[in-house]
Amino acid sequence: MKNLNKLMLVAILGLTVTVFADNAVFSKAQSILDSDAPEIAVIYDSSLVAKICPKGSAGCFTSADDGSILLSEEIPSHHHDVVLFGLYADYIQYEDHRVIDSNYTCDLKVQFLQGENETHLANLYQGQCNTLYKGQILVSL
């Protein structure tokens, strides 16, 4: 019984730390996007991610049932915050404008990483953004 109580305490403590960390990432997303969008639930469930999100993704934002963010439980810890930030950015764009600009989200993730002094990851994500969107010609008249 004593071991069960310790296990429950550790699980509750871990969940509390995760919620506070997620809240901090959401606050940064709100600040960078200059939004007052209400907070949204984050559900850590790899099977839901595999079922609902695009194939091969670590998570996604879904607007169904008042909206939520689905995130894989297997995401590497050093990528967790930037992936979550990107999904919050998608949600906030959708909430504020009903449009999600993937190029903008990519640039925002780089900005977030630079603000966190994660230069190496920022460079990796910048390279990914350039690869995904290079060759696209934007014309404004």
Backbone bond lengths (Angstrom), bond angles and torsions (degrees), N, CA, C in turn:
res aa  C-N    CA-C-N  psi(-1)  N-CA   C-N-CA  omega(-1)  CA-C   N-CA-C  phi
1 M - - - 1.455 - - 1.529 110.47 -
2 K 1.327 115.88 -39.68 1.452 120.87 -179.70 1.533 110.19 -62.56
3 N 1.333 117.66 -40.59 1.467 121.63 178.65 1.525 111.48 -66.05
4 L 1.332 116.44 -37.74 1.457 120.74 178.31 1.527 110.31 -63.60
5 N 1.317 117.27 -43.07 1.469 121.35 178.32 1.524 110.92 -63.00
6 K 1.327 117.38 -41.38 1.461 120.57 178.00 1.518 110.58 -64.05
7 L 1.332 116.54 -42.63 1.453 120.82 179.38 1.527 111.07 -62.55
8 M 1.318 117.05 -42.56 1.465 121.22 178.14 1.526 110.80 -63.94
9 L 1.331 117.80 -40.51 1.454 121.65 179.25 1.527 110.79 -63.70
10 V 1.326 116.84 -43.88 1.459 121.11 178.55 1.527 110.55 -63.34
11 A 1.331 117.68 -41.91 1.459 121.64 179.32 1.526 111.06 -63.46
12 I 1.306 117.42 -43.44 1.463 122.19 179.53 1.523 110.20 -65.60
13 L 1.325 116.93 -42.81 1.456 121.41 178.74 1.524 110.39 -62.71
14 G 1.335 117.10 -43.52 1.461 121.32 178.23 1.510 112.06 -61.88
15 L 1.320 116.99 -42.91 1.452 121.42 178.33 1.526 110.94 -63.80
16 T 1.324 117.36 -41.07 1.458 122.12 179.45 1.519 110.52 -62.83
17 V 1.329 117.24 -44.78 1.463 121.23 178.88 1.525 110.25 -62.05
18 T 1.329 117.45 -42.31 1.465 121.58 179.21 1.522 110.60 -62.14
19 V 1.311 117.60 -43.89 1.471 121.53 -179.64 1.525 110.25 -62.43
20 F 1.336 118.03 -44.40 1.463 120.77 179.14 1.526 110.85 -64.10
21 A 1.336 117.39 -41.55 1.464 121.08 178.79 1.521 110.11 -64.10
22 D 1.336 117.39 -43.73 1.464 121.25 178.14 1.530 110.92 -62.39
23 N 1.322 117.05 -39.63 1.465 120.83 178.39 1.521 111.45 -62.72
24 A 1.331 116.57 -38.95 1.463 120.48 178.65 1.523 111.01 -64.63
25 V 1.328 117.14 -41.42 1.464 121.17 178.21 1.535 109.55 -65.27
26 F 1.337 117.57 -41.43 1.460 120.72 178.67 1.529 110.49 -62.43
27 S 1.325 117.21 -42.95 1.468 120.58 179.09 1.523 111.15 -60.62
28 K 1.329 117.24 -39.42 1.468 120.44 177.60 1.521 110.70 -66.38
29 A 1.323 116.86 -39.26 1.469 120.09 177.95 1.531 110.05 -63.56
30 Q 1.319 116.84 -44.83 1.468 120.20 178.36 1.529 110.39 -59.27
31 S 1.322 115.81 -43.25 1.460 120.48 -177.75 1.524 111.36 -66.01
32 I 1.323 117.69 -49.03 1.459 121.38 -178.20 1.532 110.96 -63.96
33 L 1.333 116.68 -37.92 1.467 120.51 -179.79 1.525 112.26 -89.38
34 D 1.336 117.22 0.68 1.462 122.50 179.98 1.527 110.92 49.21
35 S 1.342 114.27 58.74 1.462 120.60 -175.51 1.524 110.30 -131.20
36 D 1.318 114.38 153.37 1.464 119.55 172.52 1.525 110.34 -115.71
37 A 1.337 115.69 30.25 1.466 120.55 178.10 1.524 109.62 -56.70
38 P 1.336 117.26 140.42 1.471 119.33 179.17 1.526 110.80 -68.14
39 E 1.315 114.57 153.27 1.460 119.50 179.44 1.525 110.40 -63.02
40 I 1.315 115.56 153.89 1.456 122.41 -176.25 1.532 107.89 -126.96
41 A 1.316 115.80 150.87 1.471 120.78 -179.65 1.526 110.77 -69.75
42 V 1.326 115.67 141.41 1.464 122.66 172.71 1.521 106.57 -112.81
43 I 1.324 115.61 123.15 1.463 121.11 -178.38 1.522 108.15 -112.98
44 Y 1.315 115.52 118.39 1.466 120.96 177.60 1.523 107.90 -91.38
45 D 1.322 115.95 102.90 1.463 120.90 -177.65 1.522 109.21 -157.52
46 S 1.315 115.96 101.45 1.466 121.07 -176.98 1.521 112.97 -61.53
47 S 1.329 117.72 -33.91 1.464 119.43 -179.34 1.528 110.77 -69.68
48 L 1.332 118.08 -37.47 1.465 120.45 175.46 1.523 111.29 -66.76
49 V 1.329 116.66 -38.92 1.465 120.44 177.63 1.524 109.30 -59.50
50 A 1.346 116.50 -46.51 1.465 120.64 -179.67 1.524 111.51 -63.47
51 K 1.315 117.26 -33.11 1.462 122.19 -176.25 1.536 112.68 -81.58
52 I 1.342 117.43 -37.61 1.461 121.01 -169.64 1.529 113.75 -107.03
53 C 1.314 117.55 -37.81 1.463 121.97 -173.02 1.529 111.33 -82.48
54 P 1.333 116.80 163.37 1.469 119.79 176.59 1.532 110.94 -56.64
55 K 1.315 115.55 143.76 1.462 121.78 -177.19 1.531 110.65 -55.46
56 G 1.320 115.65 131.70 1.455 122.04 177.28 1.518 114.91 84.82
57 S 1.326 117.44 -1.05 1.463 119.24 -178.35 1.528 110.95 -84.93
58 A 1.328 115.24 158.96 1.463 121.53 178.30 1.512 111.53 -88.62
59 G 1.329 116.11 -8.35 1.454 120.32 -179.83 1.511 110.30 169.87
60 C 1.318 115.40 -179.46 1.461 120.05 178.49 1.522 109.82 -164.75
61 F 1.321 114.06 162.54 1.459 122.17 170.95 1.516 106.66 -97.13
62 T 1.312 116.80 134.35 1.456 120.71 174.11 1.532 108.27 -125.44
63 S 1.315 115.80 136.54 1.468 119.99 -179.48 1.526 112.02 -88.82
64 A 1.330 117.08 -5.02 1.469 120.59 -179.15 1.529 111.09 -64.93
65 D 1.321 115.99 146.60 1.471 122.46 176.06 1.522 112.75 51.91
66 D 1.306 117.40 54.89 1.464 124.69 179.69 1.523 113.75 69.54
67 G 1.319 118.08 6.95 1.456 122.46 173.39 1.514 114.41 83.60
68 S 1.312 114.54 146.58 1.466 121.87 173.90 1.524 108.41 -164.05
69 I 1.297 114.86 164.70 1.453 121.81 173.79 1.512 106.73 -111.14
70 L 1.318 115.40 126.91 1.460 121.53 177.09 1.525 107.03 -102.62
71 L 1.318 116.49 131.19 1.456 120.78 -177.20 1.514 109.65 -136.00
72 S 1.325 115.67 136.23 1.458 121.85 179.51 1.530 110.38 -65.04
73 E 1.302 115.25 144.93 1.461 120.74 176.22 1.525 111.12 -79.13
74 E 1.326 117.31 -14.22 1.461 121.42 -176.73 1.522 113.76 -96.99
75 I 1.316 118.52 7.80 1.459 120.65 -178.33 1.535 109.41 -64.40
76 P 1.341 117.87 132.78 1.469 119.90 179.10 1.526 110.98 -58.96
77 S 1.304 116.95 139.07 1.464 121.21 -174.21 1.526 112.74 -58.95
78 H 1.335 117.87 -34.39 1.466 119.44 -178.25 1.531 112.64 -74.03
79 H 1.326 118.14 -9.90 1.463 121.60 175.77 1.533 112.40 -108.63
80 H 1.323 117.35 -9.75 1.467 121.53 -174.19 1.522 112.78 -52.30
81 D 1.330 116.64 -55.37 1.459 119.31 -172.73 1.535 112.40 -64.14
82 V 1.326 117.28 -40.54 1.468 118.87 -178.33 1.529 111.19 -71.16
83 V 1.322 117.55 -35.90 1.461 119.76 176.27 1.530 109.63 -66.23
84 L 1.322 116.27 -46.00 1.468 120.02 177.87 1.524 110.64 -61.66
85 F 1.329 117.03 -42.25 1.460 120.81 177.85 1.536 110.11 -58.03
86 G 1.329 116.87 -45.47 1.461 120.49 179.94 1.515 112.29 -60.74
87 L 1.331 116.24 -39.43 1.465 119.58 178.82 1.525 111.27 -70.83
88 Y 1.343 116.31 -37.02 1.468 118.83 173.00 1.534 109.90 -62.67
89 A 1.329 117.92 -40.33 1.468 121.36 179.20 1.530 110.37 -62.15
90 D 1.338 116.58 -42.13 1.469 119.59 175.95 1.526 110.63 -60.18
91 Y 1.330 115.84 -47.59 1.466 120.38 179.94 1.523 111.11 -58.98
92 I 1.338 117.25 -46.97 1.468 120.70 -176.90 1.528 110.47 -64.69
93 Q 1.328 117.24 -40.75 1.471 119.50 176.63 1.530 110.25 -60.21
94 Y 1.334 115.56 -44.28 1.463 119.94 179.95 1.537 110.29 -64.68
95 E 1.307 115.96 -45.51 1.468 120.97 -178.63 1.528 111.37 -61.74
96 D 1.324 116.50 -41.82 1.463 120.71 -175.56 1.530 113.89 -83.84
97 H 1.361 116.83 -31.79 1.464 119.18 -171.63 1.529 114.72 -132.25
98 R 1.327 117.24 -7.38 1.474 123.37 -176.86 1.534 112.26 62.87
99 V 1.327 116.03 23.21 1.461 122.79 177.64 1.530 107.34 -138.83
100 I 1.336 116.40 142.22 1.463 121.38 175.37 1.518 107.71 -120.01
101 D 1.322 116.24 120.42 1.460 122.76 178.56 1.533 107.66 -102.19
102 S 1.328 116.62 105.02 1.463 121.78 -176.28 1.520 112.54 -62.39
103 N 1.321 117.40 -34.95 1.462 120.95 177.52 1.532 110.18 -64.16
104 Y 1.310 116.10 -43.56 1.466 121.74 178.04 1.529 109.89 -62.86
105 T 1.329 117.36 -43.98 1.467 121.09 178.24 1.520 110.20 -59.42
106 C 1.309 116.94 -42.94 1.458 121.14 179.83 1.541 109.98 -60.38
107 D 1.314 116.82 -47.51 1.463 120.79 178.18 1.530 111.62 -62.63
108 L 1.332 116.94 -37.39 1.464 120.81 178.47 1.527 111.44 -64.71
109 K 1.341 117.01 -37.83 1.469 120.07 178.15 1.528 110.35 -63.43
110 V 1.318 117.35 -39.04 1.464 120.93 177.02 1.527 109.55 -63.70
111 Q 1.323 116.43 -45.13 1.465 121.35 178.54 1.527 110.74 -60.05
112 F 1.322 117.06 -44.18 1.459 122.16 178.08 1.530 110.69 -58.53
113 L 1.329 116.46 -48.32 1.467 120.50 -178.85 1.523 111.51 -63.86
114 Q 1.317 117.21 -39.15 1.465 120.12 177.25 1.526 110.33 -62.93
115 G 1.328 116.96 -40.20 1.464 121.35 177.38 1.517 113.01 -65.80
116 E 1.327 116.41 -24.83 1.469 121.81 178.58 1.529 111.03 -92.01
117 N 1.334 116.61 6.47 1.474 122.48 -177.81 1.520 112.30 58.64
118 E 1.310 116.43 35.05 1.466 123.54 176.85 1.527 107.65 -101.93
119 T 1.338 116.00 66.67 1.453 121.84 -173.24 1.525 112.63 -59.35
120 H 1.326 117.49 -44.61 1.460 120.66 -178.37 1.535 110.76 -61.50
121 L 1.335 116.72 -49.17 1.467 119.60 178.53 1.529 111.20 -64.96
122 A 1.339 117.24 -38.00 1.470 120.41 178.22 1.525 109.84 -59.47
123 N 1.334 117.16 -42.42 1.465 120.61 178.86 1.528 111.22 -65.44
124 L 1.341 116.89 -40.15 1.465 120.38 177.52 1.527 110.88 -62.03
125 Y 1.327 116.46 -46.29 1.465 119.94 -179.81 1.527 111.09 -67.97
126 Q 1.343 117.47 -36.29 1.472 120.02 176.93 1.518 109.88 -61.87
127 G 1.329 116.55 -42.25 1.462 120.33 176.40 1.514 111.87 -61.22
128 Q 1.352 116.05 -40.11 1.469 120.41 177.92 1.528 109.81 -64.08
129 C 1.322 117.46 -43.35 1.467 120.53 179.05 1.524 110.31 -60.45
130 N 1.325 116.31 -45.45 1.465 120.25 -179.72 1.521 111.32 -62.97
131 T 1.326 116.97 -40.01 1.463 121.19 179.59 1.525 111.00 -66.40
132 L 1.321 116.25 -43.49 1.464 119.95 -177.80 1.519 112.56 -66.64
133 Y 1.323 116.55 -35.11 1.454 119.25 -171.12 1.516 113.83 -113.43
134 K 1.367 117.71 1.08 1.463 117.87 178.28 1.525 109.27 -70.06
135 G 1.279 115.67 150.00 1.450 119.32 -178.37 1.524 112.17 87.91
136 Q 1.320 116.40 -14.19 1.457 118.41 175.98 1.523 107.70 -85.76
137 I 1.271 116.55 127.94 1.463 121.07 -178.04 1.520 107.51 -103.77
138 L 1.306 114.03 122.30 1.460 119.21 178.05 1.525 107.72 -101.13
139 V 1.284 116.10 127.67 1.451 121.09 -177.98 1.517 108.02 -119.05
140 S 1.316 114.39 129.64 1.466 117.06 173.38 1.518 107.68 -121.58
141 L 1.278 114.79 135.96 1.464 120.98 -178.85 1.498 110.71 -109.16
